[in-house]
Amino acid sequence: GDIGKNMYSANLYSVLTIMATFMLIPIAFAVEGPSAMLKGFNVAYARGGTTFLMSMIYSGLFFYMYNEVAFLALSKLDPVSHAVSNTMKRVVIIITSVFVFHTAVTPLGVAGS
């Protein structure tokens, strides 16, 4: 029937993210093992506590939202316009961070940016 009919950009990105998560969890367990993963998490939590947990949650949430907005923008623009917009966004972020955080910029840093 209607399978795949409601796969607009945001929904498609959500489904891809969920599928990727479920596909990578077994690989993570196979490579690291559950005990090593828990040990690493416990060490990080012991050092950072609730601040660590909240930073981890916020980082994941903001990264997901950033990519979802990029996916939505890609659905509205052609790939070249999206790439140019993304490049301009990076320039604005670099210039803004230089002024906000008073970052000293060397000639080599300017060339690399």
ROSE-4610 file (N, C-alpha, C; in Angstrom, 1 decimal, always signed):
// ROSE-4610
residu = [G/G/G/D/D/D/I/I/I/G/G/G/K/K/K/N/N/N/M/M/M/Y/Y/Y/S/S/S/A/A/A/N/N/N/L/L/L/Y/Y/Y/S/S/S/V/V/V/L/L/L/T/T/T/I/I/I/M/M/M/A/A/A/T/T/T/F/F/F/M/M/M/L/L/L/I/I/I/P/P/P/I/I/I/A/A/A/F/F/F/A/A/A/V/V/V/E/E/E/G/G/G/P/P/P/S/S/S/A/A/A/M/M/M/L/L/L/K/K/K/G/G/G/F/F/F/N/N/N/V/V/V/A/A/A/Y/Y/Y/A/A/A/R/R/R/G/G/G/G/G/G/T/T/T/T/T/T/F/F/F/L/L/L/M/M/M/S/S/S/M/M/M/I/I/I/Y/Y/Y/S/S/S/G/G/G/L/L/L/F/F/F/F/F/F/Y/Y/Y/M/M/M/Y/Y/Y/N/N/N/E/E/E/V/V/V/A/A/A/F/F/F/L/L/L/A/A/A/L/L/L/S/S/S/K/K/K/L/L/L/D/D/D/P/P/P/V/V/V/S/S/S/H/H/H/A/A/A/V/V/V/S/S/S/N/N/N/T/T/T/M/M/M/K/K/K/R/R/R/V/V/V/V/V/V/I/I/I/I/I/I/I/I/I/T/T/T/S/S/S/V/V/V/F/F/F/V/V/V/F/F/F/H/H/H/T/T/T/A/A/A/V/V/V/T/T/T/P/P/P/L/L/L/G/G/G/V/V/V/A/A/A/G/G/G/S/S/S]
num = [1/1/1/2/2/2/3/3/3/4/4/4/5/5/5/6/6/6/7/7/7/8/8/8/9/9/9/10/10/10/11/11/11/12/12/12/13/13/13/14/14/14/15/15/15/16/16/16/17/17/17/18/18/18/19/19/19/20/20/20/21/21/21/22/22/22/23/23/23/24/24/24/25/25/25/26/26/26/27/27/27/28/28/28/29/29/29/30/30/30/31/31/31/32/32/32/33/33/33/34/34/34/35/35/35/36/36/36/37/37/37/38/38/38/39/39/39/40/40/40/41/41/41/42/42/42/43/43/43/44/44/44/45/45/45/46/46/46/47/47/47/48/48/48/49/49/49/50/50/50/51/51/51/52/52/52/53/53/53/54/54/54/55/55/55/56/56/56/57/57/57/58/58/58/59/59/59/60/60/60/61/61/61/62/62/62/63/63/63/64/64/64/65/65/65/66/66/66/67/67/67/68/68/68/69/69/69/70/70/70/71/71/71/72/72/72/73/73/73/74/74/74/75/75/75/76/76/76/77/77/77/78/78/78/79/79/79/80/80/80/81/81/81/82/82/82/83/83/83/84/84/84/85/85/85/86/86/86/87/87/87/88/88/88/89/89/89/90/90/90/91/91/91/92/92/92/93/93/93/94/94/94/95/95/95/96/96/96/97/97/97/98/98/98/99/99/99/100/100/100/101/101/101/102/102/102/103/103/103/104/104/104/105/105/105/106/106/106/107/107/107/108/108/108/109/109/109/110/110/110/111/111/111/112/112/112/113/113/113]
x = [+0.8/+0.0/+0.8/+0.9/+1.5/+2.9/+3.5/+4.9/+5.8/+6.6/+7.5/+6.9/+5.6/+4.9/+5.2/+5.5/+5.7/+7.2/+8.1/+9.5/+10.0/+9.6/+10.1/+11.5/+12.2/+13.6/+13.9/+13.1/+13.3/+13.1/+12.0/+11.7/+12.7/+13.2/+14.2/+15.5/+15.9/+17.1/+16.9/+15.8/+15.5/+15.6/+15.0/+15.0/+16.5/+17.2/+18.6/+19.4/+19.2/+20.0/+19.6/+18.4/+18.0/+18.5/+18.4/+19.0/+20.5/+21.2/+22.7/+23.0/+22.2/+22.5/+22.4/+21.3/+21.0/+22.0/+22.6/+23.6/+24.9/+25.2/+26.6/+26.7/+25.6/+25.6/+26.3/+25.9/+26.5/+28.0/+28.4/+29.8/+30.6/+30.0/+30.6/+30.8/+29.8/+29.9/+31.0/+31.0/+32.0/+33.4/+33.6/+35.0/+35.4/+34.6/+35.0/+34.6/+33.4/+32.9/+32.1/+31.0/+30.2/+31.0/+31.8/+32.5/+33.5/+34.2/+35.1/+34.4/+33.2/+32.4/+31.9/+31.4/+30.9/+32.1/+33.2/+34.4/+34.8/+34.9/+35.2/+34.2/+32.9/+31.8/+31.9/+32.2/+32.3/+33.4/+34.6/+35.7/+35.4/+34.8/+34.4/+33.4/+32.4/+31.4/+32.0/+33.0/+33.7/+34.4/+35.0/+35.7/+34.8/+33.7/+32.9/+31.5/+31.0/+29.7/+28.6/+27.6/+26.4/+26.8/+27.8/+28.2/+28.6/+29.3/+29.7/+28.5/+27.5/+26.3/+25.5/+25.4/+24.6/+25.4/+26.7/+27.5/+27.3/+27.3/+27.2/+25.8/+24.8/+23.4/+23.2/+23.7/+23.6/+24.4/+25.6/+26.4/+25.7/+25.1/+24.4/+23.2/+22.4/+21.2/+21.5/+22.5/+22.8/+23.4/+24.2/+24.8/+23.7/+22.7/+21.6/+20.8/+20.5/+19.7/+20.5/+21.8/+22.6/+22.5/+22.6/+22.6/+21.2/+20.2/+18.8/+18.5/+19.0/+18.8/+19.5/+20.7/+21.5/+20.8/+20.1/+19.4/+18.2/+17.5/+16.3/+16.8/+17.9/+18.4/+18.7/+19.3/+19.7/+18.5/+17.3/+16.1/+15.5/+15.9/+15.3/+16.3/+17.5/+18.5/+19.1/+19.7/+20.5/+21.8/+22.5/+23.8/+24.8/+25.0/+26.0/+25.6/+24.4/+23.9/+24.1/+23.9/+24.0/+25.5/+26.4/+27.8/+28.3/+27.9/+28.3/+27.8/+26.5/+26.0/+26.7/+27.1/+27.8/+29.2/+29.9/+31.2/+31.1/+30.0/+29.8/+29.5/+28.8/+28.5/+29.8/+30.7/+31.9/+32.8/+32.8/+33.5/+32.9/+31.6/+30.9/+31.2/+31.2/+31.5/+33.0/+33.9/+35.3/+35.5/+35.0/+35.1/+34.4/+33.2/+32.5/+33.3/+33.9/+34.6/+35.9/+36.5/+37.7/+37.3/+36.2/+35.8/+35.3/+34.5/+33.8/+34.8/+35.7/+36.7/+38.0/+38.2/+39.4/+40.6/+40.4/+41.4/+42.5/+43.7/+44.8/+44.9/+44.9/+45.0/+46.3/+47.1/+48.4/+48.2/+49.1/+49.0/+48.8/+49.4/+49.2/+47.8/+47.3/+45.9/+44.9/+45.1/+44.3/+44.3/+45.5/+45.6/+44.9/+44.9/+44.3/+42.8/+42.3/+40.9/+40.2]
y = [-1.2/+0.0/+1.3/+1.9/+3.2/+3.2/+2.0/+1.9/+2.8/+3.7/+4.6/+5.9/+6.0/+7.2/+8.4/+8.2/+9.3/+9.6/+9.2/+9.3/+10.7/+11.7/+13.0/+13.1/+14.2/+14.4/+14.1/+14.7/+14.5/+13.0/+12.5/+11.1/+10.1/+10.4/+9.6/+9.6/+10.8/+10.9/+10.2/+10.3/+9.5/+8.0/+7.5/+6.1/+5.6/+6.4/+6.0/+6.0/+7.0/+7.0/+5.8/+5.5/+4.3/+3.1/+2.9/+1.7/+1.6/+2.7/+2.7/+2.3/+2.9/+2.6/+1.1/+0.5/-0.9/-1.8/-1.3/-2.1/-2.0/-0.9/-0.7/-1.2/-1.4/-1.8/-3.2/-4.2/-5.5/-5.5/-4.6/-4.5/-3.9/-2.9/-2.3/-3.3/-4.1/-5.1/-6.2/-6.5/-7.5/-7.0/-5.7/-5.2/-4.9/-4.2/-3.7/-4.7/-5.3/-6.1/-5.3/-5.9/-5.1/-4.7/-5.5/-5.2/-4.0/-4.0/-2.9/-1.6/-1.7/-0.5/+0.1/-0.8/-0.3/+0.2/-0.4/+0.0/+1.4/+1.7/+3.0/+4.0/+3.7/+4.6/+4.9/+3.9/+4.2/+5.1/+4.9/+5.7/+7.2/+7.4/+8.7/+9.3/+8.5/+9.1/+9.4/+8.6/+8.9/+10.2/+10.5/+11.8/+13.0/+12.8/+13.9/+14.0/+12.9/+12.8/+13.2/+13.9/+14.3/+15.3/+16.1/+17.0/+16.2/+15.1/+14.2/+13.7/+13.2/+12.6/+13.7/+14.9/+15.9/+16.4/+16.5/+16.8/+15.8/+14.5/+13.5/+13.5/+13.7/+13.8/+15.0/+16.2/+17.4/+17.3/+16.7/+16.6/+15.7/+14.6/+13.7/+14.4/+15.1/+15.8/+16.9/+17.7/+18.8/+18.3/+17.2/+16.7/+16.1/+15.4/+14.9/+16.0/+17.1/+18.2/+18.9/+19.1/+19.7/+18.9/+17.6/+16.8/+16.7/+16.8/+16.8/+18.1/+19.2/+20.5/+20.4/+19.9/+19.8/+18.9/+17.8/+16.9/+17.7/+18.4/+19.2/+20.3/+20.9/+21.9/+21.3/+20.1/+19.4/+19.0/+18.7/+18.4/+19.7/+20.8/+22.1/+22.7/+22.4/+23.0/+21.9/+22.3/+21.4/+21.2/+20.1/+19.8/+20.9/+21.6/+22.7/+23.8/+24.3/+25.3/+24.9/+23.7/+23.2/+23.2/+22.8/+22.8/+24.3/+25.2/+26.6/+27.2/+26.9/+27.4/+26.8/+25.5/+24.9/+25.5/+25.9/+26.5/+27.9/+28.6/+30.0/+29.9/+28.9/+28.7/+28.5/+27.7/+27.5/+28.8/+29.6/+30.9/+31.7/+31.8/+32.7/+32.1/+30.8/+30.3/+30.6/+30.4/+30.7/+32.2/+33.1/+34.5/+34.9/+34.4/+34.7/+34.2/+32.9/+32.4/+33.2/+33.7/+34.6/+35.8/+36.4/+37.6/+37.3/+36.3/+36.0/+35.4/+34.5/+33.9/+34.5/+35.7/+36.4/+35.5/+34.7/+33.7/+34.4/+34.3/+34.9/+34.0/+34.7/+34.0/+34.3/+33.2/+33.4/+33.3/+33.8/+33.6/+32.2/+31.3/+29.8/+29.4/+29.9/+29.6/+30.1/+31.3/+32.0/+31.1/+30.7/+29.9/+28.5/+28.0/+26.7/+26.8/+28.0/+28.1/+28.4]
z = [+0.0/+0.0/+0.0/+1.2/+1.3/+1.8/+1.8/+2.3/+1.5/+2.2/+1.5/+1.0/+1.1/+0.7/+1.5/+2.8/+3.7/+4.0/+3.1/+3.4/+2.9/+3.6/+3.3/+3.9/+3.7/+4.1/+5.6/+6.5/+7.9/+8.3/+7.8/+8.1/+7.6/+6.4/+5.8/+6.6/+7.0/+7.8/+9.2/+9.8/+11.0/+10.8/+9.8/+9.5/+9.2/+8.5/+8.2/+9.4/+10.3/+11.6/+12.5/+12.6/+13.4/+12.8/+11.5/+10.8/+11.0/+10.9/+11.1/+12.5/+13.5/+14.9/+15.1/+14.7/+14.9/+14.1/+13.0/+12.3/+13.0/+13.6/+14.2/+15.7/+16.4/+17.8/+17.8/+17.0/+17.1/+16.8/+15.8/+15.5/+16.6/+17.3/+18.5/+19.6/+19.8/+20.8/+20.5/+19.2/+18.7/+18.8/+18.5/+18.5/+19.9/+20.7/+22.0/+23.1/+23.0/+24.0/+25.0/+25.5/+26.5/+27.8/+28.3/+29.5/+29.3/+28.2/+27.9/+27.7/+27.0/+26.8/+28.2/+29.0/+30.3/+31.2/+31.1/+31.9/+31.4/+30.1/+29.6/+30.0/+29.9/+30.3/+31.8/+32.6/+34.1/+34.4/+33.7/+34.0/+33.6/+32.4/+32.0/+32.9/+33.4/+34.3/+35.6/+36.1/+37.4/+37.3/+36.2/+36.0/+35.8/+35.1/+34.7/+35.4/+35.9/+36.6/+35.6/+36.2/+35.5/+34.4/+34.6/+33.5/+32.3/+32.5/+31.3/+30.6/+31.4/+30.8/+30.0/+30.6/+29.9/+28.6/+28.7/+27.5/+26.4/+26.8/+25.8/+25.2/+26.0/+25.5/+24.6/+25.0/+24.2/+22.9/+23.0/+21.8/+20.8/+21.2/+20.3/+19.7/+20.6/+20.1/+19.1/+19.4/+18.5/+17.2/+17.2/+16.0/+15.1/+15.8/+15.0/+14.4/+15.1/+14.6/+13.5/+13.7/+12.6/+11.3/+11.4/+10.2/+9.6/+10.5/+10.0/+9.2/+9.7/+9.0/+7.7/+7.7/+6.4/+5.4/+5.9/+5.0/+4.5/+5.3/+4.9/+3.8/+4.1/+3.1/+1.8/+1.9/+0.6/-0.2/+0.5/-0.2/-0.9/-0.4/-1.0/-2.1/-2.0/-2.9/-3.8/-4.9/-5.7/-5.0/-5.3/-4.6/-4.7/-5.8/-5.9/-5.0/-5.0/-4.1/-2.6/-2.3/-0.9/-0.5/-1.4/-1.1/-1.0/-1.8/-1.7/-0.4/+0.0/+1.3/+2.4/+2.4/+3.5/+3.6/+2.5/+2.5/+3.2/+2.8/+3.3/+4.8/+5.2/+6.6/+7.4/+6.9/+7.6/+7.7/+6.6/+6.7/+7.8/+7.8/+8.9/+10.3/+10.5/+11.8/+12.2/+11.2/+11.5/+11.9/+11.1/+11.4/+12.7/+12.9/+14.2/+15.4/+15.3/+16.4/+16.7/+15.7/+15.8/+16.7/+16.4/+17.1/+18.5/+18.6/+19.9/+20.9/+20.4/+21.4/+21.3/+20.6/+20.5/+20.2/+19.2/+18.8/+17.9/+18.2/+17.4/+16.1/+15.0/+13.7/+13.1/+12.8/+12.1/+10.6/+9.8/+8.4/+7.9/+8.6/+8.2/+8.6/+9.7/+10.1/+9.1/+8.6/+7.6/+6.3/+5.9/+4.7/+4.9/+6.1/+6.3/+6.5/+6.8/+7.0/+5.7]
